[in-house]
Amino acid sequence: MDSFFTPLKPLTSEAKKKQDELLLKLICQESLPFSITESEAFKKYSYGLNPNYELPSRKTVSEAILNREYNKSLQKVKTALENTTKIALTSDGWSNINNTSFYALTAHYIDNDNKLCSNLLECSEFPYQHTGHNIAEWVNEVTEKFDITEKVVALVTDNASNMSSAAKELKQVNHFPCFAHSLSLVVKKSIEKAIETTVDEVKRIVTFFKKSSTATKKLSEVQTQLNYPVLKLKQDIVTRWNSTYDMLERFYKNKIPLLSCLDTIKMKTSLQNKDWIVIEQAIKILQNFDYATKIASSEKTVTLSHMGLLIKILITKTTDLLNEELESSVRKLGNYLIHGLEERFDPMFRNTIVNQAMLLDPRMKRQSFENEENRYEKTYQSIIDIIETIYPNQNIVNTATSNSQTQDNQEKDQYRQHLFGDFVSRISIRQVASDPKTKAKQELDGYIASEYAELESDPLAWWKQNQSRFPNLYKLVQGIFCIPATSVPCERVFSKAGQIYTEKRSRLDPKKLTELLFLQHNGF
């Protein structure tokens, strides 16, 4: 093959190793098959870039190079986890196109720079029965592999009973049901009870357009003729409630072009004017829930402290919308949503750690407990109980001994006592008052009295700036703010896994999938 460039110097072993790493990185990040190294087109492309680089064989890439880079990345993750004290986990399950079961475990922690970090610990084949006991055993195996078992403070999963059971078997680990999954259950159930007939008809029409290229083309033509943006219809996905919202929202945006198109292609529909009003009003109510899901699913910000406040806001905003003139089915939707939120999230409002997260978020603090004095007092006291144990026990000077010594000093130096007596007494009083509980209250009260942080600011950045003012609260924050509100990080792992497990790669060894995903999420 001819090179397109002037002759290049032969590659050193180190340069060859770097090129191999870049090749594997390309395969990982673009979810390409290892067989690409055997493709004649790719060989020509590689040779054209550098004729001195010899492509490694498929076997070399999938075994030697993959294993080498995986072990390097594994060591980096272990080192990062060594330097942290508190870790939260998320876990979820998935099956590939061959019906092979996998479980994933991600770790979330705050690093030395006070940044929220996350790593994929494991995504591996799970050949056992999906019982709580077996899942708990697998979690323990993974945490022991990374030597973090004693550092784990929480596990976030979906609401499946086997996950709840697994969490109970893990010692001293708090279990948090995924906020996004819980919210999804509330919304899906409410939609089914209130506006299912209208939603089903919208689904039917959208499905027809998705299957018919003629109808889709016609809709595009009508949109152009009417000077509407060319927007494709969105289909509902069973596992994502907000896909129903997206479907309704896009459907309503296309109302005029759709009605014209349906009339042109002579497609019959049971949608009446009343249904279009239902769609419009339902979108207005469901929009707040869509925003809440997006906030909760953010990976790079502290989310646990938002949860209680988000539910209160959703209830308030939905209640306000119910004061407007609404179709009866939409009014039912609003009432079902409010009842579902109150019922499903009541345990969250009673969760001590969630309440502590709300109070310790400098953007929210006491404002999170507006009109809830009892919950605030319980949360306040729970924080005092923790941080007073962090303060070192100080030996308080015995009053009787102190008085005796003072008398001796008075006799020895009445002039010094006359001048400095009041000052010494004030020091004595402060020493007696400086017990751990009083210090804990002083620190917490000082934090609560400090200025609120901006709503859009990073609470971890605030705590980094103020850790010297509130050192023991800062230690507590490290073990709370690392807890994500959702198990979405694991769902994103499976999204990547699905891309890798295409039909062309359906025979990929599960062990290699584990290593590829690890590199994808944790880097090289």
Contacts in CASP RR format, 6 or more apart in sequence:
PFRMAT RR
TARGET T0000
AUTHOR 0000-0000-0000
METHOD contacts of the structure
MODEL  1
MDSFFTPLKPLTSEAKKKQDELLLKLICQESLPFSITESEAFKKYSYGLN
PNYELPSRKTVSEAILNREYNKSLQKVKTALENTTKIALTSDGWSNINNT
SFYALTAHYIDNDNKLCSNLLECSEFPYQHTGHNIAEWVNEVTEKFDITE
KVVALVTDNASNMSSAAKELKQVNHFPCFAHSLSLVVKKSIEKAIETTVD
EVKRIVTFFKKSSTATKKLSEVQTQLNYPVLKLKQDIVTRWNSTYDMLER
FYKNKIPLLSCLDTIKMKTSLQNKDWIVIEQAIKILQNFDYATKIASSEK
TVTLSHMGLLIKILITKTTDLLNEELESSVRKLGNYLIHGLEERFDPMFR
NTIVNQAMLLDPRMKRQSFENEENRYEKTYQSIIDIIETIYPNQNIVNTA
TSNSQTQDNQEKDQYRQHLFGDFVSRISIRQVASDPKTKAKQELDGYIAS
EYAELESDPLAWWKQNQSRFPNLYKLVQGIFCIPATSVPCERVFSKAGQI
YTEKRSRLDPKKLTELLFLQHNGF
1 44 0 8 1.000
1 47 0 8 1.000
1 48 0 8 1.000
1 51 0 8 1.000
3 47 0 8 1.000
3 48 0 8 1.000
3 51 0 8 1.000
4 48 0 8 1.000
5 48 0 8 1.000
7 51 0 8 1.000
8 50 0 8 1.000
8 51 0 8 1.000
8 52 0 8 1.000
9 52 0 8 1.000
10 52 0 8 1.000
11 19 0 8 1.000
11 50 0 8 1.000
11 52 0 8 1.000
11 53 0 8 1.000
16 53 0 8 1.000
19 50 0 8 1.000
19 53 0 8 1.000
20 56 0 8 1.000
20 61 0 8 1.000
20 65 0 8 1.000
21 65 0 8 1.000
21 69 0 8 1.000
21 524 0 8 1.000
23 37 0 8 1.000
23 55 0 8 1.000
23 56 0 8 1.000
23 61 0 8 1.000
23 65 0 8 1.000
24 61 0 8 1.000
24 65 0 8 1.000
24 66 0 8 1.000
24 69 0 8 1.000
24 519 0 8 1.000
24 524 0 8 1.000
25 519 0 8 1.000
25 524 0 8 1.000
26 32 0 8 1.000
27 33 0 8 1.000
27 34 0 8 1.000
27 36 0 8 1.000
27 61 0 8 1.000
27 516 0 8 1.000
28 516 0 8 1.000
28 519 0 8 1.000
28 520 0 8 1.000
29 520 0 8 1.000
31 496 0 8 1.000
31 499 0 8 1.000
31 500 0 8 1.000
31 502 0 8 1.000
33 504 0 8 1.000
33 505 0 8 1.000
34 58 0 8 1.000
34 61 0 8 1.000
34 62 0 8 1.000
35 58 0 8 1.000
36 42 0 8 1.000
37 43 0 8 1.000
37 55 0 8 1.000
37 56 0 8 1.000
37 57 0 8 1.000
37 58 0 8 1.000
37 61 0 8 1.000
38 57 0 8 1.000
38 58 0 8 1.000
42 55 0 8 1.000
43 55 0 8 1.000
46 53 0 8 1.000
46 55 0 8 1.000
47 53 0 8 1.000
56 64 0 8 1.000
56 65 0 8 1.000
62 512 0 8 1.000
66 512 0 8 1.000
66 515 0 8 1.000
66 516 0 8 1.000
66 519 0 8 1.000
67 515 0 8 1.000
69 519 0 8 1.000
69 524 0 8 1.000
70 515 0 8 1.000
70 518 0 8 1.000
70 519 0 8 1.000
72 524 0 8 1.000
73 518 0 8 1.000
73 519 0 8 1.000
73 522 0 8 1.000
73 523 0 8 1.000
73 524 0 8 1.000
74 518 0 8 1.000
76 522 0 8 1.000
77 119 0 8 1.000
77 121 0 8 1.000
77 146 0 8 1.000
77 522 0 8 1.000
78 146 0 8 1.000
78 147 0 8 1.000
80 111 0 8 1.000
80 117 0 8 1.000
80 119 0 8 1.000
81 87 0 8 1.000
81 107 0 8 1.000
81 109 0 8 1.000
81 119 0 8 1.000
81 146 0 8 1.000
81 147 0 8 1.000
81 148 0 8 1.000
81 151 0 8 1.000
82 147 0 8 1.000
83 111 0 8 1.000
83 112 0 8 1.000
84 109 0 8 1.000
84 110 0 8 1.000
84 111 0 8 1.000
84 151 0 8 1.000
85 151 0 8 1.000
85 478 0 8 1.000
85 479 0 8 1.000
86 109 0 8 1.000
86 110 0 8 1.000
86 151 0 8 1.000
86 153 0 8 1.000
86 478 0 8 1.000
86 479 0 8 1.000
86 482 0 8 1.000
87 107 0 8 1.000
87 108 0 8 1.000
87 109 0 8 1.000
87 148 0 8 1.000
87 151 0 8 1.000
87 152 0 8 1.000
87 153 0 8 1.000
87 482 0 8 1.000
88 107 0 8 1.000
88 108 0 8 1.000
88 109 0 8 1.000
88 152 0 8 1.000
88 153 0 8 1.000
88 154 0 8 1.000
88 155 0 8 1.000
88 156 0 8 1.000
88 479 0 8 1.000
88 482 0 8 1.000
88 483 0 8 1.000
88 484 0 8 1.000
89 105 0 8 1.000
89 106 0 8 1.000
89 107 0 8 1.000
89 108 0 8 1.000
89 121 0 8 1.000
89 139 0 8 1.000
89 143 0 8 1.000
89 152 0 8 1.000
89 154 0 8 1.000
89 155 0 8 1.000
89 156 0 8 1.000
89 173 0 8 1.000
90 105 0 8 1.000
90 106 0 8 1.000
90 108 0 8 1.000
90 155 0 8 1.000
90 156 0 8 1.000
90 157 0 8 1.000
90 178 0 8 1.000
90 484 0 8 1.000
90 486 0 8 1.000
90 487 0 8 1.000
90 488 0 8 1.000
90 489 0 8 1.000
90 490 0 8 1.000
91 103 0 8 1.000
91 104 0 8 1.000
91 105 0 8 1.000
91 106 0 8 1.000
91 135 0 8 1.000
91 139 0 8 1.000
91 155 0 8 1.000
91 156 0 8 1.000
91 157 0 8 1.000
91 163 0 8 1.000
91 166 0 8 1.000
91 487 0 8 1.000
91 490 0 8 1.000
92 103 0 8 1.000
92 104 0 8 1.000
92 157 0 8 1.000
92 158 0 8 1.000
92 487 0 8 1.000
92 490 0 8 1.000
92 491 0 8 1.000
92 493 0 8 1.000
92 494 0 8 1.000
93 101 0 8 1.000
93 102 0 8 1.000
93 103 0 8 1.000
93 104 0 8 1.000
93 126 0 8 1.000
93 490 0 8 1.000
93 494 0 8 1.000
94 101 0 8 1.000
94 102 0 8 1.000
94 103 0 8 1.000
94 104 0 8 1.000
94 494 0 8 1.000
94 497 0 8 1.000
95 101 0 8 1.000
95 102 0 8 1.000
96 102 0 8 1.000
96 497 0 8 1.000
96 498 0 8 1.000
96 501 0 8 1.000
96 506 0 8 1.000
97 501 0 8 1.000
97 503 0 8 1.000
97 506 0 8 1.000
98 501 0 8 1.000
98 506 0 8 1.000
100 125 0 8 1.000
100 510 0 8 1.000
101 125 0 8 1.000
101 126 0 8 1.000
101 127 0 8 1.000
101 130 0 8 1.000
102 123 0 8 1.000
102 124 0 8 1.000
102 125 0 8 1.000
102 126 0 8 1.000
102 494 0 8 1.000
102 497 0 8 1.000
102 510 0 8 1.000
102 513 0 8 1.000
103 122 0 8 1.000
103 123 0 8 1.000
103 124 0 8 1.000
103 126 0 8 1.000
103 135 0 8 1.000
103 138 0 8 1.000
104 120 0 8 1.000
104 122 0 8 1.000
104 123 0 8 1.000
104 490 0 8 1.000
104 493 0 8 1.000
104 494 0 8 1.000
104 517 0 8 1.000
105 120 0 8 1.000
105 121 0 8 1.000
105 122 0 8 1.000
105 123 0 8 1.000
105 139 0 8 1.000
105 142 0 8 1.000
105 490 0 8 1.000
106 118 0 8 1.000
106 119 0 8 1.000
106 120 0 8 1.000
106 121 0 8 1.000
106 489 0 8 1.000
106 490 0 8 1.000
106 493 0 8 1.000
106 521 0 8 1.000
107 118 0 8 1.000
107 119 0 8 1.000
107 121 0 8 1.000
107 146 0 8 1.000
107 148 0 8 1.000
108 116 0 8 1.000
108 117 0 8 1.000
108 118 0 8 1.000
108 482 0 8 1.000
108 483 0 8 1.000
108 484 0 8 1.000
108 489 0 8 1.000
109 116 0 8 1.000
109 117 0 8 1.000
109 118 0 8 1.000
109 482 0 8 1.000
110 116 0 8 1.000
110 117 0 8 1.000
110 460 0 8 1.000
110 478 0 8 1.000
110 479 0 8 1.000
110 481 0 8 1.000
110 482 0 8 1.000
111 117 0 8 1.000
113 464 0 8 1.000
114 460 0 8 1.000
114 461 0 8 1.000
114 463 0 8 1.000
114 464 0 8 1.000
115 460 0 8 1.000
116 300 0 8 1.000
116 301 0 8 1.000
116 302 0 8 1.000
116 460 0 8 1.000
116 481 0 8 1.000
116 482 0 8 1.000
118 299 0 8 1.000
118 484 0 8 1.000
118 489 0 8 1.000
119 521 0 8 1.000
119 522 0 8 1.000
120 493 0 8 1.000
120 517 0 8 1.000
120 518 0 8 1.000
120 520 0 8 1.000
120 521 0 8 1.000
120 522 0 8 1.000
121 142 0 8 1.000
121 143 0 8 1.000
121 145 0 8 1.000
121 146 0 8 1.000
122 142 0 8 1.000
122 145 0 8 1.000
122 514 0 8 1.000
122 518 0 8 1.000
123 493 0 8 1.000
123 494 0 8 1.000
123 497 0 8 1.000
123 513 0 8 1.000
123 514 0 8 1.000
123 517 0 8 1.000
123 518 0 8 1.000
124 510 0 8 1.000
124 511 0 8 1.000
124 514 0 8 1.000
125 510 0 8 1.000
125 511 0 8 1.000
125 514 0 8 1.000
126 134 0 8 1.000
126 138 0 8 1.000
128 134 0 8 1.000
128 138 0 8 1.000
130 162 0 8 1.000
131 162 0 8 1.000
131 165 0 8 1.000
132 162 0 8 1.000
132 163 0 8 1.000
132 165 0 8 1.000
132 166 0 8 1.000
132 169 0 8 1.000
133 165 0 8 1.000
133 166 0 8 1.000
133 169 0 8 1.000
135 162 0 8 1.000
135 163 0 8 1.000
135 165 0 8 1.000
135 166 0 8 1.000
136 165 0 8 1.000
136 166 0 8 1.000
136 167 0 8 1.000
136 169 0 8 1.000
136 170 0 8 1.000
139 155 0 8 1.000
139 166 0 8 1.000
139 170 0 8 1.000
140 149 0 8 1.000
140 170 0 8 1.000
143 149 0 8 1.000
143 152 0 8 1.000
152 170 0 8 1.000
152 173 0 8 1.000
153 173 0 8 1.000
153 174 0 8 1.000
153 479 0 8 1.000
153 482 0 8 1.000
153 483 0 8 1.000
154 173 0 8 1.000
154 174 0 8 1.000
154 175 0 8 1.000
154 176 0 8 1.000
154 353 0 8 1.000
154 483 0 8 1.000
155 166 0 8 1.000
155 167 0 8 1.000
155 170 0 8 1.000
155 173 0 8 1.000
155 174 0 8 1.000
155 175 0 8 1.000
155 176 0 8 1.000
156 175 0 8 1.000
156 176 0 8 1.000
156 177 0 8 1.000
156 178 0 8 1.000
156 483 0 8 1.000
156 484 0 8 1.000
156 485 0 8 1.000
156 486 0 8 1.000
156 487 0 8 1.000
157 163 0 8 1.000
157 164 0 8 1.000
157 166 0 8 1.000
157 167 0 8 1.000
157 175 0 8 1.000
157 176 0 8 1.000
157 177 0 8 1.000
157 178 0 8 1.000
157 487 0 8 1.000
158 177 0 8 1.000
158 178 0 8 1.000
158 181 0 8 1.000
158 487 0 8 1.000
159 177 0 8 1.000
159 178 0 8 1.000
159 181 0 8 1.000
159 182 0 8 1.000
159 185 0 8 1.000
163 175 0 8 1.000
164 175 0 8 1.000
164 177 0 8 1.000
167 173 0 8 1.000
167 175 0 8 1.000
168 175 0 8 1.000
174 353 0 8 1.000
174 483 0 8 1.000
176 304 0 8 1.000
176 351 0 8 1.000
176 354 0 8 1.000
176 483 0 8 1.000
176 485 0 8 1.000
178 485 0 8 1.000
178 486 0 8 1.000
178 487 0 8 1.000
178 488 0 8 1.000
179 296 0 8 1.000
179 303 0 8 1.000
179 307 0 8 1.000
179 310 0 8 1.000
179 485 0 8 1.000
179 486 0 8 1.000
180 293 0 8 1.000
180 296 0 8 1.000
180 297 0 8 1.000
180 485 0 8 1.000
180 486 0 8 1.000
180 487 0 8 1.000
180 488 0 8 1.000
181 486 0 8 1.000
181 487 0 8 1.000
182 344 0 8 1.000
182 345 0 8 1.000
183 241 0 8 1.000
183 289 0 8 1.000
183 292 0 8 1.000
183 293 0 8 1.000
183 296 0 8 1.000
184 240 0 8 1.000
184 241 0 8 1.000
184 242 0 8 1.000
184 293 0 8 1.000
185 344 0 8 1.000
186 337 0 8 1.000
186 340 0 8 1.000
186 341 0 8 1.000
186 344 0 8 1.000
187 241 0 8 1.000
187 242 0 8 1.000
187 244 0 8 1.000
187 286 0 8 1.000
187 289 0 8 1.000
187 337 0 8 1.000
188 241 0 8 1.000
188 244 0 8 1.000
189 336 0 8 1.000
189 340 0 8 1.000
190 333 0 8 1.000
190 334 0 8 1.000
190 336 0 8 1.000
190 337 0 8 1.000
190 340 0 8 1.000
191 199 0 8 1.000
191 241 0 8 1.000
191 244 0 8 1.000
191 282 0 8 1.000
191 333 0 8 1.000
193 332 0 8 1.000
193 333 0 8 1.000
193 336 0 8 1.000
194 329 0 8 1.000
194 330 0 8 1.000
194 332 0 8 1.000
194 333 0 8 1.000
194 334 0 8 1.000
194 336 0 8 1.000
195 278 0 8 1.000
195 282 0 8 1.000
195 329 0 8 1.000
195 330 0 8 1.000
195 332 0 8 1.000
195 333 0 8 1.000
198 271 0 8 1.000
198 275 0 8 1.000
198 278 0 8 1.000
198 279 0 8 1.000
198 282 0 8 1.000
198 329 0 8 1.000
199 236 0 8 1.000
199 244 0 8 1.000
199 248 0 8 1.000
201 269 0 8 1.000
201 270 0 8 1.000
201 271 0 8 1.000
201 275 0 8 1.000
202 247 0 8 1.000
202 248 0 8 1.000
202 251 0 8 1.000
202 271 0 8 1.000
202 279 0 8 1.000
203 235 0 8 1.000
203 236 0 8 1.000
203 247 0 8 1.000
205 233 0 8 1.000
205 251 0 8 1.000
205 258 0 8 1.000
205 262 0 8 1.000
205 267 0 8 1.000
205 269 0 8 1.000
205 271 0 8 1.000
206 233 0 8 1.000
206 234 0 8 1.000
206 235 0 8 1.000
206 236 0 8 1.000
206 247 0 8 1.000
206 251 0 8 1.000
207 235 0 8 1.000
208 215 0 8 1.000
208 267 0 8 1.000
209 215 0 8 1.000
209 216 0 8 1.000
209 219 0 8 1.000
209 233 0 8 1.000
210 216 0 8 1.000
210 233 0 8 1.000
210 235 0 8 1.000
214 265 0 8 1.000
215 261 0 8 1.000
215 265 0 8 1.000
215 267 0 8 1.000
216 232 0 8 1.000
218 261 0 8 1.000
218 264 0 8 1.000
218 265 0 8 1.000
219 233 0 8 1.000
219 254 0 8 1.000
219 257 0 8 1.000
219 258 0 8 1.000
219 261 0 8 1.000
220 230 0 8 1.000
222 228 0 8 1.000
222 257 0 8 1.000
222 260 0 8 1.000
222 261 0 8 1.000
222 264 0 8 1.000
223 229 0 8 1.000
223 230 0 8 1.000
223 231 0 8 1.000
223 254 0 8 1.000
223 257 0 8 1.000
224 230 0 8 1.000
226 256 0 8 1.000
226 257 0 8 1.000
226 260 0 8 1.000
228 254 0 8 1.000
228 256 0 8 1.000
228 257 0 8 1.000
231 250 0 8 1.000
231 253 0 8 1.000
231 254 0 8 1.000
232 250 0 8 1.000
233 247 0 8 1.000
233 250 0 8 1.000
233 251 0 8 1.000
233 254 0 8 1.000
234 243 0 8 1.000
234 246 0 8 1.000
234 247 0 8 1.000
234 250 0 8 1.000
234 251 0 8 1.000
235 243 0 8 1.000
235 247 0 8 1.000
236 243 0 8 1.000
236 244 0 8 1.000
236 247 0 8 1.000
237 243 0 8 1.000
241 289 0 8 1.000
241 293 0 8 1.000
242 289 0 8 1.000
242 290 0 8 1.000
242 293 0 8 1.000
244 286 0 8 1.000
245 283 0 8 1.000
245 286 0 8 1.000
245 287 0 8 1.000
245 289 0 8 1.000
245 290 0 8 1.000
246 290 0 8 1.000
248 279 0 8 1.000
248 282 0 8 1.000
248 283 0 8 1.000
248 286 0 8 1.000
249 283 0 8 1.000
249 287 0 8 1.000
251 258 0 8 1.000
251 279 0 8 1.000
252 276 0 8 1.000
252 279 0 8 1.000
252 280 0 8 1.000
252 283 0 8 1.000
255 276 0 8 1.000
262 269 0 8 1.000
274 327 0 8 1.000
277 327 0 8 1.000
278 327 0 8 1.000
278 329 0 8 1.000
278 330 0 8 1.000
281 326 0 8 1.000
281 327 0 8 1.000
281 330 0 8 1.000
282 330 0 8 1.000
282 333 0 8 1.000
284 321 0 8 1.000
285 318 0 8 1.000
285 321 0 8 1.000
285 330 0 8 1.000
285 333 0 8 1.000
285 334 0 8 1.000
285 337 0 8 1.000
288 313 0 8 1.000
288 314 0 8 1.000
288 317 0 8 1.000
288 318 0 8 1.000
289 314 0 8 1.000
289 337 0 8 1.000
292 310 0 8 1.000
292 313 0 8 1.000
292 314 0 8 1.000
295 303 0 8 1.000
295 306 0 8 1.000
295 310 0 8 1.000
296 303 0 8 1.000
296 306 0 8 1.000
296 307 0 8 1.000
296 310 0 8 1.000
296 485 0 8 1.000
296 486 0 8 1.000
296 488 0 8 1.000
297 486 0 8 1.000
297 488 0 8 1.000
299 484 0 8 1.000
299 488 0 8 1.000
299 489 0 8 1.000
299 492 0 8 1.000
301 458 0 8 1.000
302 357 0 8 1.000
302 361 0 8 1.000
302 458 0 8 1.000
302 459 0 8 1.000
302 460 0 8 1.000
302 481 0 8 1.000
303 484 0 8 1.000
303 485 0 8 1.000
303 486 0 8 1.000
304 353 0 8 1.000
304 354 0 8 1.000
304 357 0 8 1.000
304 480 0 8 1.000
304 481 0 8 1.000
304 483 0 8 1.000
304 484 0 8 1.000
304 485 0 8 1.000
305 354 0 8 1.000
305 357 0 8 1.000
305 358 0 8 1.000
305 360 0 8 1.000
305 361 0 8 1.000
305 364 0 8 1.000
305 368 0 8 1.000
305 459 0 8 1.000
305 481 0 8 1.000
306 361 0 8 1.000
306 485 0 8 1.000
307 348 0 8 1.000
307 354 0 8 1.000
307 357 0 8 1.000
307 485 0 8 1.000
308 345 0 8 1.000
308 348 0 8 1.000
308 349 0 8 1.000
308 354 0 8 1.000
308 358 0 8 1.000
308 368 0 8 1.000
309 358 0 8 1.000
309 364 0 8 1.000
309 368 0 8 1.000
311 341 0 8 1.000
311 345 0 8 1.000
311 348 0 8 1.000
311 349 0 8 1.000
314 337 0 8 1.000
314 341 0 8 1.000
315 338 0 8 1.000
315 341 0 8 1.000
315 342 0 8 1.000
318 334 0 8 1.000
318 337 0 8 1.000
318 338 0 8 1.000
319 338 0 8 1.000
321 334 0 8 1.000
322 331 0 8 1.000
322 334 0 8 1.000
322 335 0 8 1.000
348 354 0 8 1.000
349 355 0 8 1.000
349 375 0 8 1.000
352 378 0 8 1.000
352 379 0 8 1.000
352 382 0 8 1.000
353 480 0 8 1.000
353 483 0 8 1.000
355 369 0 8 1.000
355 375 0 8 1.000
355 378 0 8 1.000
355 379 0 8 1.000
355 382 0 8 1.000
356 379 0 8 1.000
356 382 0 8 1.000
356 383 0 8 1.000
356 476 0 8 1.000
356 480 0 8 1.000
357 480 0 8 1.000
357 481 0 8 1.000
357 483 0 8 1.000
358 364 0 8 1.000
358 368 0 8 1.000
358 369 0 8 1.000
358 379 0 8 1.000
359 365 0 8 1.000
359 366 0 8 1.000
359 368 0 8 1.000
359 369 0 8 1.000
359 376 0 8 1.000
359 379 0 8 1.000
359 380 0 8 1.000
359 383 0 8 1.000
359 448 0 8 1.000
360 383 0 8 1.000
360 447 0 8 1.000
360 473 0 8 1.000
360 476 0 8 1.000
360 477 0 8 1.000
360 480 0 8 1.000
360 481 0 8 1.000
361 368 0 8 1.000
361 459 0 8 1.000
362 447 0 8 1.000
362 450 0 8 1.000
362 452 0 8 1.000
362 453 0 8 1.000
362 459 0 8 1.000
362 462 0 8 1.000
362 463 0 8 1.000
362 466 0 8 1.000
363 452 0 8 1.000
363 453 0 8 1.000
363 454 0 8 1.000
363 455 0 8 1.000
363 457 0 8 1.000
363 459 0 8 1.000
363 462 0 8 1.000
364 452 0 8 1.000
365 447 0 8 1.000
365 448 0 8 1.000
365 452 0 8 1.000
366 376 0 8 1.000
366 448 0 8 1.000
367 452 0 8 1.000
369 375 0 8 1.000
369 376 0 8 1.000
369 379 0 8 1.000
380 444 0 8 1.000
383 440 0 8 1.000
383 444 0 8 1.000
383 473 0 8 1.000
383 476 0 8 1.000
384 437 0 8 1.000
384 440 0 8 1.000
384 441 0 8 1.000
384 444 0 8 1.000
386 476 0 8 1.000
387 440 0 8 1.000
387 443 0 8 1.000
387 444 0 8 1.000
387 472 0 8 1.000
387 473 0 8 1.000
387 475 0 8 1.000
387 476 0 8 1.000
388 436 0 8 1.000
388 437 0 8 1.000
388 439 0 8 1.000
388 440 0 8 1.000
389 436 0 8 1.000
390 472 0 8 1.000
390 475 0 8 1.000
390 476 0 8 1.000
391 436 0 8 1.000
391 439 0 8 1.000
391 440 0 8 1.000
391 472 0 8 1.000
392 436 0 8 1.000
393 436 0 8 1.000
394 434 0 8 1.000
394 435 0 8 1.000
394 436 0 8 1.000
396 431 0 8 1.000
396 432 0 8 1.000
396 435 0 8 1.000
397 428 0 8 1.000
397 431 0 8 1.000
397 432 0 8 1.000
399 432 0 8 1.000
402 428 0 8 1.000
406 417 0 8 1.000
406 424 0 8 1.000
409 416 0 8 1.000
409 417 0 8 1.000
410 417 0 8 1.000
440 472 0 8 1.000
443 470 0 8 1.000
443 471 0 8 1.000
443 472 0 8 1.000
443 473 0 8 1.000
444 473 0 8 1.000
446 470 0 8 1.000
447 466 0 8 1.000
447 469 0 8 1.000
447 470 0 8 1.000
447 473 0 8 1.000
450 466 0 8 1.000
450 469 0 8 1.000
453 459 0 8 1.000
453 462 0 8 1.000
459 481 0 8 1.000
460 481 0 8 1.000
463 470 0 8 1.000
463 474 0 8 1.000
463 477 0 8 1.000
463 481 0 8 1.000
466 474 0 8 1.000
467 474 0 8 1.000
493 517 0 8 1.000
493 521 0 8 1.000
496 517 0 8 1.000
496 520 0 8 1.000
496 521 0 8 1.000
497 513 0 8 1.000
497 517 0 8 1.000
500 508 0 8 1.000
500 513 0 8 1.000
500 516 0 8 1.000
500 517 0 8 1.000
501 508 0 8 1.000
501 513 0 8 1.000
END
